[in-house]
Amino acid sequence: MLFFFTEKSNVKKDRNHGKAERKWKLWKEKEEKILRDSGVSEDIIEAIRLYDRQAFNSDRRYYERVQETGTYLDTVAASTDQAEPKTVQDFLDHIENQELYHVLITVDRLKEKVKKIFE
């Protein structure tokens, strides 16, 4: 039984598809030369090539989506950068939901009344 280890593709690092493709082809040619020199049949080499190609394409699709998501999240984070409220009034001023705002105002007024009773 023949055991060999294959390198992981550098798809993650290479955003340029052509460059990643060339690196993968060079790597595969070197690996296939070693396999042929070791006496591995062409059928097995072809099966390995097909499997590695599928893995390469899968990695490339995955990392494209990861990069797109990362870019989107960076954009959202930059656009929603707001100062943290320092007072209760600052907090209340930034509440967009009117119902929540009225509930919190009511609670605040009740708290003030209770505070005056126990003073």
N, CA, C and O atoms as a MOPAC input file, in Angstrom:
PM7 MOZYME 1SCF
protein

 N      0.84400 1    -1.17500 1     0.00000 1
 C      0.00000 1     0.00000 1     0.00000 1
 C      0.88900 1     1.23800 1     0.00000 1
 O      1.88100 1     1.29600 1     0.72700 1
 N      0.54100 1     2.20400 1    -0.79800 1
 C      1.32500 1     3.41500 1    -0.94300 1
 C      0.70800 1     4.54100 1    -0.12600 1
 O     -0.47900 1     4.83900 1    -0.26100 1
 N      1.51700 1     5.15800 1     0.71700 1
 C      1.05800 1     6.30800 1     1.49000 1
 C      1.86600 1     7.52200 1     1.05200 1
 O      3.08200 1     7.44200 1     0.87900 1
 N      1.20500 1     8.60200 1     0.88100 1
 C      1.90300 1     9.84300 1     0.57400 1
 C      1.11300 1    10.99900 1     1.14900 1
 O     -0.08800 1    10.90000 1     1.39900 1
 N      1.80300 1    12.07200 1     1.34800 1
 C      1.17600 1    13.25400 1     1.91200 1
 C      1.17400 1    14.35200 1     0.86200 1
 O      2.15600 1    14.55100 1     0.14800 1
 N      0.08900 1    15.04000 1     0.78400 1
 C      0.00600 1    16.13400 1    -0.17800 1
 C      0.00200 1    17.45400 1     0.57400 1
 O     -0.49600 1    17.54900 1     1.69600 1
 N      0.56200 1    18.46400 1    -0.06200 1
 C      0.54300 1    19.80500 1     0.51000 1
 C     -0.85600 1    20.37700 1     0.44600 1
 O     -1.62800 1    20.06800 1    -0.46200 1
 N     -1.16600 1    21.19100 1     1.39400 1
 C     -2.43000 1    21.92800 1     1.30300 1
 C     -2.21000 1    23.08300 1     0.33200 1
 O     -1.13900 1    23.68800 1     0.28800 1
 N     -3.24100 1    23.36800 1    -0.43700 1
 C     -3.10700 1    24.46500 1    -1.40100 1
 C     -3.05100 1    25.80000 1    -0.66900 1
 O     -3.54500 1    25.93600 1     0.45000 1
 N     -2.44800 1    26.76300 1    -1.31300 1
 C     -2.32700 1    28.10400 1    -0.74500 1
 C     -3.42000 1    29.01400 1    -1.27700 1
 O     -3.18900 1    30.20400 1    -1.49500 1
 N     -4.59600 1    28.46800 1    -1.48700 1
 C     -5.71000 1    29.25300 1    -2.02600 1
 C     -6.03800 1    30.40100 1    -1.10600 1
 O     -6.34100 1    31.50000 1    -1.56800 1
 N     -5.98300 1    30.16300 1     0.19900 1
 C     -6.35400 1    31.19800 1     1.16000 1
 C     -5.48100 1    32.44700 1     0.98400 1
 O     -5.97200 1    33.57000 1     1.09300 1
 N     -4.21700 1    32.24900 1     0.71800 1
 C     -3.29400 1    33.36300 1     0.64700 1
 C     -3.35400 1    34.08200 1    -0.70400 1
 O     -3.05200 1    35.27200 1    -0.79300 1
 N     -3.74700 1    33.34900 1    -1.76000 1
 C     -3.71400 1    33.91400 1    -3.10500 1
 C     -5.10100 1    34.31600 1    -3.55300 1
 O     -5.94900 1    33.46300 1    -3.81500 1
 N     -5.33300 1    35.60400 1    -3.64100 1
 C     -6.62600 1    36.08400 1    -4.11900 1
 C     -6.67400 1    36.05200 1    -5.64100 1
 O     -7.75700 1    36.01600 1    -6.22600 1
 N     -5.52100 1    36.06500 1    -6.28200 1
 C     -5.43800 1    36.02400 1    -7.72400 1
 C     -5.59800 1    34.57300 1    -8.17600 1
 O     -4.75900 1    33.72200 1    -7.88000 1
 N     -6.69400 1    34.30300 1    -8.90200 1
 C     -6.98900 1    32.92300 1    -9.29900 1
 C     -5.90900 1    32.33800 1   -10.21000 1
 O     -5.53800 1    31.17200 1   -10.06900 1
 N     -5.41000 1    33.14400 1   -11.13600 1
 C     -4.38700 1    32.65500 1   -12.05600 1
 C     -3.12400 1    32.24400 1   -11.32500 1
 O     -2.52200 1    31.21600 1   -11.63600 1
 N     -2.72800 1    33.04500 1   -10.36000 1
 C     -1.50900 1    32.74500 1    -9.59400 1
 C     -1.69200 1    31.47100 1    -8.77600 1
 O     -0.80000 1    30.62500 1    -8.72900 1
 N     -2.84300 1    31.33800 1    -8.13600 1
 C     -3.11900 1    30.13700 1    -7.34500 1
 C     -3.16600 1    28.91100 1    -8.24400 1
 O     -2.67500 1    27.84400 1    -7.87600 1
 N     -3.75000 1    29.06400 1    -9.41200 1
 C     -3.84100 1    27.95400 1   -10.37100 1
 C     -2.45200 1    27.49700 1   -10.80800 1
 O     -2.17800 1    26.29800 1   -10.84300 1
 N     -1.58100 1    28.43700 1   -11.14000 1
 C     -0.21700 1    28.08500 1   -11.56500 1
 C      0.55000 1    27.38700 1   -10.45100 1
 O      1.25100 1    26.40400 1   -10.69200 1
 N      0.41400 1    27.90300 1    -9.22300 1
 C      1.10000 1    27.26300 1    -8.09400 1
 C      0.61000 1    25.83400 1    -7.90600 1
 O      1.40200 1    24.92900 1    -7.64200 1
 N     -0.71800 1    25.63000 1    -8.04600 1
 C     -1.28300 1    24.29400 1    -7.87500 1
 C     -0.76700 1    23.35800 1    -8.95700 1
 O     -0.40200 1    22.21900 1    -8.66400 1
 N     -0.73100 1    23.81700 1   -10.20000 1
 C     -0.25900 1    22.96800 1   -11.31000 1
 C      1.20000 1    22.57600 1   -11.12800 1
 O      1.56200 1    21.42000 1   -11.34700 1
 N      2.04700 1    23.53500 1   -10.72700 1
 C      3.46200 1    23.21300 1   -10.48300 1
 C      3.60900 1    22.17400 1    -9.37800 1
 O      4.39400 1    21.23300 1    -9.49800 1
 N      2.85900 1    22.35000 1    -8.31800 1
 C      2.89700 1    21.40700 1    -7.20300 1
 C      2.45500 1    20.01100 1    -7.65800 1
 O      3.07000 1    19.00900 1    -7.29500 1
 N      1.37000 1    19.95800 1    -8.46500 1
 C      0.85700 1    18.67000 1    -8.93700 1
 C      1.86100 1    17.98300 1    -9.85900 1
 O      2.04100 1    16.76800 1    -9.78100 1
 N      2.51600 1    18.75000 1   -10.73400 1
 C      3.50400 1    18.15400 1   -11.63400 1
 C      4.64500 1    17.52300 1   -10.85300 1
 O      5.08600 1    16.42200 1   -11.18100 1
 N      5.13000 1    18.21100 1    -9.81900 1
 C      6.20000 1    17.65800 1    -8.98000 1
 C      5.72800 1    16.38600 1    -8.27900 1
 O      6.44200 1    15.38400 1    -8.25100 1
 N      4.52900 1    16.43200 1    -7.71900 1
 C      3.99400 1    15.27100 1    -7.01200 1
 C      3.81000 1    14.08500 1    -7.96700 1
 O      4.15200 1    12.95200 1    -7.62800 1
 N      3.27100 1    14.34900 1    -9.15600 1
 C      3.04900 1    13.26400 1   -10.11700 1
 C      4.36000 1    12.66400 1   -10.60100 1
 O      4.42900 1    11.46400 1   -10.86400 1
 N      5.40100 1    13.48200 1   -10.72300 1
 C      6.71300 1    12.96100 1   -11.11300 1
 C      7.22500 1    11.98700 1   -10.05600 1
 O      7.75200 1    10.92500 1   -10.38600 1
 N      7.07000 1    12.35100 1    -8.79600 1
 C      7.50100 1    11.47100 1    -7.69900 1
 C      6.70000 1    10.16500 1    -7.73400 1
 O      7.26100 1     9.08400 1    -7.55400 1
 N      5.39100 1    10.27000 1    -7.96500 1
 C      4.54800 1     9.06900 1    -8.02300 1
 C      4.94700 1     8.16700 1    -9.18600 1
 O      5.02600 1     6.94800 1    -9.02700 1
 N      5.20000 1     8.76100 1   -10.36100 1
 C      5.61000 1     7.95300 1   -11.53300 1
 C      6.94900 1     7.28100 1   -11.26900 1
 O      7.13100 1     6.10700 1   -11.59300 1
 N      7.88900 1     8.02000 1   -10.68200 1
 C      9.19800 1     7.45400 1   -10.36600 1
 C      9.07500 1     6.31200 1    -9.35900 1
 O      9.92100 1     5.41800 1    -9.32200 1
 N      8.02500 1     6.34300 1    -8.54600 1
 C      7.80700 1     5.29100 1    -7.54700 1
 C      7.03300 1     4.10800 1    -8.11900 1
 O      6.81400 1     3.11700 1    -7.42200 1
 N      6.61600 1     4.20300 1    -9.38300 1
 C      5.93700 1     3.08800 1   -10.03000 1
 C      4.43100 1     3.06300 1    -9.85900 1
 O      3.81600 1     2.01200 1   -10.04200 1
 N      3.82700 1     4.16500 1    -9.52000 1
 C      2.37300 1     4.23300 1    -9.35500 1
 C      1.72700 1     4.26700 1   -10.74400 1
 O      2.21900 1     4.94000 1   -11.65000 1
 N      0.62500 1     3.53600 1   -10.90000 1
 C     -0.03700 1     3.46500 1   -12.20300 1
 C     -0.68600 1     4.80500 1   -12.56500 1
 O     -1.02200 1     5.61000 1   -11.69700 1
 N     -0.84900 1     5.01500 1   -13.87400 1
 C     -1.45100 1     6.25600 1   -14.37000 1
 C     -2.90100 1     6.40900 1   -13.91600 1
 O     -3.36700 1     7.52800 1   -13.70000 1
 N     -3.62000 1     5.29000 1   -13.77000 1
 C     -5.01000 1     5.36600 1   -13.30200 1
 C     -5.08500 1     5.94700 1   -11.89200 1
 O     -5.94200 1     6.78100 1   -11.60000 1
 N     -4.19500 1     5.50500 1   -11.03600 1
 C     -4.18000 1     5.99700 1    -9.65300 1
 C     -3.75600 1     7.47200 1    -9.62600 1
 O     -4.33200 1     8.27400 1    -8.89100 1
 N     -2.74600 1     7.82300 1   -10.43400 1
 C     -2.29900 1     9.21300 1   -10.49300 1
 C     -3.43800 1    10.10900 1   -10.97200 1
 O     -3.62900 1    11.20200 1   -10.43900 1
 N     -4.19900 1     9.65800 1   -11.97200 1
 C     -5.33200 1    10.43800 1   -12.47300 1
 C     -6.41000 1    10.59100 1   -11.40200 1
 O     -6.98600 1    11.66900 1   -11.25800 1
 N     -6.68900 1     9.52600 1   -10.65000 1
 C     -7.69000 1     9.59900 1    -9.57700 1
 C     -7.25300 1    10.59700 1    -8.50500 1
 O     -8.06700 1    11.36900 1    -7.99900 1
 N     -5.97700 1    10.57600 1    -8.16700 1
 C     -5.44600 1    11.52100 1    -7.17300 1
 C     -5.55000 1    12.94400 1    -7.71000 1
 O     -5.92200 1    13.85900 1    -6.97400 1
 N     -5.22400 1    13.13700 1    -8.99300 1
 C     -5.31300 1    14.46700 1    -9.60100 1
 C     -6.74700 1    14.99500 1    -9.53400 1
 O     -6.96200 1    16.15400 1    -9.17700 1
 N     -7.72400 1    14.16200 1    -9.87100 1
 C     -9.12300 1    14.58000 1    -9.83200 1
 C     -9.55400 1    14.93800 1    -8.41200 1
 O    -10.24200 1    15.93600 1    -8.19500 1
 N     -9.14300 1    14.11500 1    -7.44800 1
 C     -9.49600 1    14.39400 1    -6.04800 1
 C     -8.87200 1    15.71100 1    -5.58300 1
 O     -9.54900 1    16.54400 1    -4.97900 1
 N     -7.57900 1    15.89500 1    -5.86700 1
 C     -6.89600 1    17.12400 1    -5.45400 1
 C     -7.49200 1    18.35200 1    -6.14400 1
 O     -7.56800 1    19.42300 1    -5.54100 1
 N     -7.91200 1    18.20600 1    -7.39500 1
 C     -8.52700 1    19.31600 1    -8.12400 1
 C     -9.84600 1    19.72300 1    -7.46400 1
 O    -10.14000 1    20.90800 1    -7.30900 1
 N    -10.63400 1    18.71200 1    -7.07900 1
 C    -11.89000 1    19.00800 1    -6.39200 1
 C    -11.63400 1    19.71400 1    -5.06500 1
 O    -12.34200 1    20.65700 1    -4.71300 1
 N    -10.62700 1    19.26100 1    -4.33300 1
 C    -10.28700 1    19.89800 1    -3.05200 1
 C     -9.81800 1    21.33900 1    -3.27900 1
 O    -10.19000 1    22.24100 1    -2.52800 1
 N     -9.00400 1    21.55000 1    -4.31000 1
 C     -8.52100 1    22.88700 1    -4.64300 1
 C     -9.69000 1    23.82200 1    -4.96200 1
 O     -9.75500 1    24.93800 1    -4.44500 1
 N    -10.60500 1    23.36700 1    -5.80900 1
 C    -11.76600 1    24.19500 1    -6.18000 1
 C    -12.66100 1    24.47400 1    -4.97400 1
 O    -13.18000 1    25.58000 1    -4.82000 1
 N    -12.83500 1    23.47000 1    -4.12600 1
 C    -13.65800 1    23.64600 1    -2.93500 1
 C    -13.03700 1    24.68300 1    -1.99700 1
 O    -13.73100 1    25.55600 1    -1.47700 1
 N    -11.72000 1    24.57700 1    -1.78800 1
 C    -11.01900 1    25.55300 1    -0.94900 1
 C    -11.14700 1    26.95600 1    -1.51600 1
 O    -11.37400 1    27.91900 1    -0.78400 1
 N    -10.99600 1    27.05900 1    -2.83800 1
 C    -11.07100 1    28.37300 1    -3.47100 1
 C    -12.45600 1    28.99200 1    -3.27700 1
 O    -12.56100 1    30.17700 1    -2.96100 1
 N    -13.51800 1    28.20500 1    -3.46200 1
 C    -14.87900 1    28.73100 1    -3.25800 1
 C    -15.08500 1    29.15500 1    -1.80800 1
 O    -15.66100 1    30.20900 1    -1.53800 1
 N    -14.61000 1    28.32600 1    -0.87600 1
 C    -14.77400 1    28.63300 1     0.54500 1
 C    -14.08100 1    29.95400 1     0.89900 1
 O    -14.69100 1    30.82600 1     1.51800 1
 N    -12.81800 1    30.10200 1     0.51200 1
 C    -12.07300 1    31.29200 1     0.89900 1
 C    -12.57100 1    32.54500 1     0.18900 1
 O    -12.43700 1    33.64400 1     0.72700 1
 N    -13.14600 1    32.40700 1    -1.01600 1
 C    -13.76000 1    33.56700 1    -1.65800 1
 C    -14.91800 1    34.07800 1    -0.81200 1
 O    -15.06000 1    35.28400 1    -0.61100 1
 N    -15.73700 1    33.17100 1    -0.32300 1
 C    -16.89200 1    33.57400 1     0.48000 1
 C    -16.46900 1    34.13500 1     1.83300 1
 O    -17.07300 1    35.08400 1     2.33200 1
 N    -15.44700 1    33.55500 1     2.41500 1
 C    -14.94300 1    34.06100 1     3.70000 1
 C    -14.43900 1    35.49200 1     3.52200 1
 O    -14.70200 1    36.35000 1     4.36400 1
 N    -13.72200 1    35.75100 1     2.43700 1
 C    -13.20400 1    37.09000 1     2.19300 1
 C    -14.34200 1    38.07100 1     1.95400 1
 O    -14.29700 1    39.20200 1     2.43800 1
 N    -15.37600 1    37.64200 1     1.20200 1
 C    -16.51800 1    38.51400 1     0.95600 1
 C    -17.21900 1    38.85300 1     2.26700 1
 O    -17.57800 1    40.00600 1     2.50300 1
 N    -17.41600 1    37.84600 1     3.12200 1
 C    -18.07200 1    38.06300 1     4.40800 1
 C    -17.24000 1    38.98500 1     5.27900 1
 O    -17.78000 1    39.89400 1     5.90900 1
 N    -15.94400 1    38.76800 1     5.32500 1
 C    -15.07200 1    39.61800 1     6.12000 1
 C    -15.11800 1    41.06200 1     5.67200 1
 O    -15.15800 1    41.96800 1     6.50500 1
 N    -15.11400 1    41.29000 1     4.38100 1
 C    -15.18500 1    42.64500 1     3.84100 1
 C    -16.51000 1    43.28900 1     4.21700 1
 O    -16.54700 1    44.45600 1     4.61000 1
 N    -17.59300 1    42.53600 1     4.09900 1
 C    -18.91500 1    43.05400 1     4.45100 1
 C    -18.96300 1    43.42100 1     5.93200 1
 O    -19.43600 1    44.50000 1     6.28900 1
 N    -18.47600 1    42.53200 1     6.79200 1
 C    -18.50900 1    42.79900 1     8.22800 1
 C    -17.64200 1    44.00000 1     8.59600 1
 O    -18.00800 1    44.78200 1     9.47400 1
 N    -16.50200 1    44.15000 1     7.93400 1
 C    -15.65700 1    45.31800 1     8.18200 1
 C    -16.39100 1    46.60300 1     7.81200 1
 O    -16.30300 1    47.60200 1     8.52700 1
 N    -17.11000 1    46.57600 1     6.70200 1
 C    -17.86600 1    47.74600 1     6.25500 1
 C    -18.97000 1    48.09000 1     7.24400 1
 O    -19.15900 1    49.25500 1     7.59400 1
 N    -19.69800 1    47.06800 1     7.69300 1
 C    -20.79000 1    47.29200 1     8.64600 1
 C    -20.24000 1    47.82300 1     9.96700 1
 O    -20.80000 1    48.75200 1    10.54900 1
 N    -19.15000 1    47.23500 1    10.43500 1
 C    -18.56200 1    47.68000 1    11.70300 1
 C    -18.10800 1    49.13100 1    11.61800 1
 O    -18.27700 1    49.88900 1    12.57300 1
 N    -17.54000 1    49.52000 1    10.49900 1
 C    -17.07800 1    50.90200 1    10.34100 1
 C    -18.24600 1    51.88000 1    10.28700 1
 O    -18.15200 1    52.99600 1    10.79800 1
 N    -19.34400 1    51.46000 1     9.66900 1
 C    -20.47000 1    52.38100 1     9.52400 1
 C    -21.31900 1    52.48800 1    10.78200 1
 O    -22.07200 1    53.45200 1    10.92400 1
 N    -21.22300 1    51.54000 1    11.69200 1
 C    -22.04300 1    51.56700 1    12.90700 1
 C    -21.24300 1    51.96700 1    14.14100 1
 O    -21.68500 1    51.76300 1    15.27200 1
 N    -20.08400 1    52.52700 1    13.91700 1
 C    -19.24100 1    52.94200 1    15.03800 1
 C    -19.85900 1    54.16900 1    15.69800 1
 O    -19.83200 1    55.26700 1    15.14000 1
 N    -20.41900 1    53.97200 1    16.89500 1
 C    -21.06800 1    55.06600 1    17.61700 1
 C    -20.43200 1    55.19900 1    18.99300 1
 O    -19.89200 1    54.24400 1    19.55300 1
 N    -20.51400 1    56.39900 1    19.50800 1
 C    -19.98800 1    56.63200 1    20.84900 1
 C    -20.87700 1    55.93700 1    21.87600 1
 O    -22.09800 1    55.88500 1    21.72500 1
 N    -20.26700 1    55.42200 1    22.88900 1
 C    -21.00700 1    54.74700 1    23.94900 1
 C    -21.70300 1    55.79100 1    24.82100 1
 O    -21.08800 1    56.79100 1    25.19400 1
 N    -22.98900 1    55.56900 1    25.15400 1
 C    -23.69300 1    56.54900 1    25.99000 1
 C    -23.06200 1    56.62800 1    27.38100 1
 O    -22.70800 1    55.61100 1    27.97800 1
 N    -22.93000 1    57.85200 1    27.87800 1
 C    -22.29400 1    58.05500 1    29.18500 1
 C    -23.31700 1    58.33100 1    30.28500 1
 O    -23.02500 1    58.13500 1    31.46500 1
 N    -24.50100 1    58.77800 1    29.91200 1
 C    -25.54000 1    59.05900 1    30.90200 1
 C    -26.81700 1    58.34000 1    30.48800 1
 O    -26.94500 1    57.86300 1    29.36100 1
 N    -27.75000 1    58.27400 1    31.41700 1
 C    -29.05200 1    57.66500 1    31.12700 1
 C    -29.73800 1    58.44400 1    30.01400 1
 O    -30.35500 1    57.84900 1    29.13000 1
 N    -29.63500 1    59.76200 1    30.04800 1
 C    -30.27600 1    60.57300 1    29.00600 1
 C    -29.66900 1    60.29400 1    27.62700 1
 O    -30.39200 1    60.22900 1    26.63300 1
 N    -28.34300 1    60.13000 1    27.56600 1
 C    -27.70500 1    59.76900 1    26.28800 1
 C    -28.26700 1    58.44600 1    25.76600 1
 O    -28.55700 1    58.29800 1    24.57900 1
 N    -28.41200 1    57.49200 1    26.68400 1
 C    -28.95500 1    56.18900 1    26.31600 1
 C    -30.38000 1    56.34000 1    25.77800 1
 O    -30.71300 1    55.79100 1    24.72800 1
 N    -31.20100 1    57.07100 1    26.48900 1
 C    -32.59900 1    57.25500 1    26.07300 1
 C    -32.69400 1    57.98800 1    24.73900 1
 O    -33.58600 1    57.71200 1    23.93700 1
 N    -31.77900 1    58.91700 1    24.50400 1
 C    -31.81500 1    59.68100 1    23.25300 1
 C    -31.51700 1    58.81800 1    22.02200 1
 O    -31.90200 1    59.17800 1    20.91000 1
 N    -30.83600 1    57.68800 1    22.21100 1
 C    -30.47600 1    56.83700 1    21.08100 1
 C    -31.42700 1    55.66700 1    20.87000 1
 O    -31.17400 1    54.82600 1    20.00700 1
 N    -32.50000 1    55.59000 1    21.62400 1
 C    -33.47700 1    54.50800 1    21.45100 1
 C    -34.39000 1    54.85400 1    20.28300 1
 O    -35.01800 1    55.91200 1    20.26700 1
 N    -34.45800 1    53.94200 1    19.29600 1
 C    -35.26200 1    54.20300 1    18.09900 1
 C    -36.68600 1    53.66300 1    18.23500 1
 O    -37.59800 1    54.17000 1    17.58200 1
 N    -36.88800 1    52.66000 1    19.05600 1
 C    -38.21600 1    52.06000 1    19.23400 1
 C    -39.01900 1    52.92000 1    20.20300 1
 O    -38.66300 1    53.03300 1    21.37600 1
 N    -40.09800 1    53.52500 1    19.71900 1
 C    -40.89700 1    54.45500 1    20.52300 1
 C    -41.54000 1    53.77700 1    21.73800 1
 O    -41.58800 1    54.35200 1    22.82500 1
 N    -42.03000 1    52.55400 1    21.54200 1
 C    -42.67300 1    51.85000 1    22.66600 1
 C    -41.67200 1    51.59300 1    23.78500 1
 O    -41.97400 1    51.80700 1    24.95900 1
 N    -40.49900 1    51.14000 1    23.42500 1
 C    -39.46100 1    50.90000 1    24.42500 1
 C    -39.07800 1    52.20500 1    25.11400 1
 O    -38.89300 1    52.23700 1    26.33000 1
 N    -38.96200 1    53.26800 1    24.34600 1
 C    -38.62200 1    54.56600 1    24.90900 1
 C    -39.64700 1    54.98900 1    25.97200 1
 O    -39.26900 1    55.41600 1    27.06300 1
 N    -40.94000 1    54.86900 1    25.65200 1
 C    -41.98300 1    55.28100 1    26.60600 1
 C    -41.98800 1    54.39800 1    27.85600 1
 O    -42.21900 1    54.89600 1    28.95800 1
 N    -41.74000 1    53.11900 1    27.70300 1
 C    -41.67300 1    52.22500 1    28.86900 1
 C    -40.51700 1    52.63400 1    29.77200 1
 O    -40.67600 1    52.70900 1    30.99100 1
 N    -39.36000 1    52.89800 1    29.18400 1
 C    -38.19000 1    53.27300 1    29.99300 1
 C    -38.37200 1    54.63200 1    30.66500 1
 O    -37.94900 1    54.82100 1    31.80500 1
 N    -38.98600 1    55.55800 1    29.98000 1
 C    -39.26500 1    56.86900 1    30.58400 1
 C    -40.20000 1    56.70100 1    31.78000 1
 O    -39.99700 1    57.32300 1    32.82300 1
 N    -41.23000 1    55.85300 1    31.62700 1
 C    -42.18000 1    55.61500 1    32.71400 1
 C    -41.47800 1    54.99600 1    33.91000 1
 O    -41.71200 1    55.40300 1    35.04800 1
 N    -40.62900 1    54.02400 1    33.66500 1
 C    -39.88500 1    53.36800 1    34.75000 1
 C    -38.98600 1    54.38700 1    35.44400 1
 O    -38.87300 1    54.39300 1    36.66900 1
 N    -38.35300 1    55.24100 1    34.65800 1
 C    -37.47400 1    56.25600 1    35.23500 1
 C    -38.26200 1    57.21800 1    36.13100 1
 O    -37.79100 1    57.58600 1    37.20700 1
 N    -39.43800 1    57.61800 1    35.70000 1
 C    -40.26900 1    58.53300 1    36.50200 1
 C    -40.74200 1    57.84400 1    37.78200 1
 O    -40.76300 1    58.45200 1    38.85300 1
 N    -41.12500 1    56.55500 1    37.66000 1
 C    -41.54800 1    55.81200 1    38.86400 1
 C    -40.40000 1    55.67800 1    39.85300 1
 O    -40.59100 1    55.79200 1    41.06300 1
 N    -39.22100 1    55.43900 1    39.33100 1
 C    -38.04600 1    55.31500 1    40.19200 1
 C    -37.79600 1    56.62200 1    40.94900 1
 O    -37.46400 1    56.59900 1    42.13400 1
 N    -37.95100 1    57.74000 1    40.27900 1
 C    -37.77000 1    59.05400 1    40.91700 1
 C    -38.80200 1    59.27000 1    42.02400 1
 O    -38.46500 1    59.79500 1    43.08500 1
 N    -40.06200 1    58.86800 1    41.78800 1
 C    -41.11200 1    59.02200 1    42.80400 1
 C    -40.80800 1    58.17000 1    44.02900 1
 O    -40.95900 1    58.62700 1    45.16200 1
 N    -40.38200 1    56.94000 1    43.80200 1
 C    -40.04900 1    56.04200 1    44.91300 1
 C    -38.86000 1    56.58900 1    45.68200 1
 O    -38.83100 1    56.51500 1    46.91100 1
 N    -37.91900 1    57.11400 1    45.00800 1
 C    -36.72100 1    57.69300 1    45.63600 1
 C    -37.11700 1    58.86200 1    46.54400 1
 O    -36.58000 1    58.99200 1    47.64400 1
 N    -38.05600 1    59.71900 1    46.09500 1
 C    -38.48800 1    60.86600 1    46.89900 1
 C    -39.25800 1    60.40600 1    48.13900 1
 O    -39.15900 1    61.02700 1    49.19700 1
 N    -40.00600 1    59.34600 1    48.01300 1
 C    -40.78400 1    58.82100 1    49.16000 1
 C    -39.84800 1    58.36200 1    50.26300 1
 O    -40.11300 1    58.62900 1    51.43500 1
 N    -38.76800 1    57.68400 1    49.92600 1
 C    -37.88300 1    57.12300 1    50.94700 1
 C    -36.79000 1    58.09400 1    51.39400 1
 O    -35.95600 1    57.71700 1    52.21700 1
 N    -36.76100 1    59.27500 1    50.90700 1
 C    -35.75900 1    60.25200 1    51.35700 1
 C    -36.13700 1    60.89600 1    52.63300 1
 O    -35.39900 1    61.74100 1    53.14000 1

